[in-house]
Amino acid sequence: MTIEQLTVFLGWSTVINAGLMLWAVIALALMPDLVYKMQGLVCKLSREDLEKAMYHFLGLFKLGIIFLNFTPYLVLRLFFL
């Protein structure tokens, strides 16, 4: 895999993961009852605990996107292309 291919891969990976995160944030903001009902089928958590878990997940997901996708893409883009 060349530097150019890796840069393109990381760029698209950043876009796709950011889109998934945006979708999750919108779903959580606009349809909290549906999210709670769907998660209630999988795990039995109180609404407060589920909200804490979802915000924790979104924070970790954001950090993952920044450190594992965007930062390497930015470094490759700035210093190698």
C-alpha positions as CSV (number, residue, x, y, z in Angstrom):
1,M,0.0,0.0,0.0
2,T,1.4,3.3,-1.0
3,I,1.3,6.6,1.0
4,E,-1.3,8.0,-1.4
5,Q,-3.5,4.9,-1.0
6,L,-3.2,5.1,2.8
7,T,-4.0,8.8,2.8
8,V,-7.2,8.2,0.7
9,F,-8.2,5.2,3.0
10,L,-7.7,7.3,6.2
11,G,-9.6,10.2,4.6
12,W,-12.6,8.1,3.7
13,S,-12.4,6.3,7.0
14,T,-12.6,9.6,8.8
15,V,-15.6,10.7,6.7
16,I,-17.5,7.5,7.2
17,N,-16.8,7.3,11.0
18,A,-17.8,11.0,11.5
19,G,-21.0,10.3,9.6
20,L,-21.8,7.3,11.8
21,M,-21.1,9.4,14.9
22,L,-23.3,12.2,13.6
23,W,-26.1,9.7,12.9
24,A,-25.8,8.4,16.5
25,V,-25.9,11.9,18.0
26,I,-28.9,12.9,15.9
27,A,-30.7,9.6,16.8
28,L,-30.0,10.2,20.5
29,A,-31.1,13.8,20.4
30,L,-34.2,13.4,18.3
31,M,-35.4,10.0,19.3
32,P,-34.3,9.3,22.9
33,D,-37.4,7.2,23.7
34,L,-36.8,4.9,20.7
35,V,-33.2,4.5,21.5
36,Y,-34.0,3.6,25.1
37,K,-36.7,1.2,24.0
38,M,-34.3,-0.6,21.5
39,Q,-31.5,-0.8,24.0
40,G,-34.0,-2.1,26.6
41,L,-34.4,-5.2,24.5
42,V,-30.6,-5.9,24.7
43,C,-29.7,-4.8,28.2
44,K,-31.7,-3.8,31.3
45,L,-30.4,-0.4,32.3
46,S,-32.2,2.5,33.9
47,R,-32.7,5.4,31.6
48,E,-30.1,7.5,33.5
49,D,-27.5,4.7,33.3
50,L,-28.2,4.2,29.6
51,E,-27.7,8.0,28.9
52,K,-24.4,7.9,30.8
53,A,-23.3,4.9,28.8
54,M,-24.3,6.4,25.5
55,Y,-22.5,9.7,26.2
56,H,-19.4,7.8,27.3
57,F,-19.5,5.7,24.1
58,L,-19.9,8.8,22.0
59,G,-17.0,10.5,23.7
60,L,-14.7,7.5,23.2
61,F,-15.8,7.1,19.6
62,K,-15.0,10.8,19.0
63,L,-11.5,10.4,20.5
64,G,-11.0,7.2,18.4
65,I,-11.9,9.1,15.2
66,I,-9.6,12.0,16.1
67,F,-6.6,9.9,17.1
68,L,-6.9,6.9,14.9
69,N,-8.3,8.4,11.7
70,F,-8.0,12.1,11.4
71,T,-4.6,12.7,13.0
72,P,-2.8,10.1,10.8
73,Y,-4.6,11.5,7.7
74,L,-3.6,15.0,8.6
75,V,0.0,14.0,9.1
76,L,0.2,12.1,5.9
77,R,-1.5,14.9,4.0
78,L,0.7,17.7,5.4
79,F,4.1,16.0,5.4
80,F,4.0,13.4,2.6
81,L,1.7,14.7,-0.1
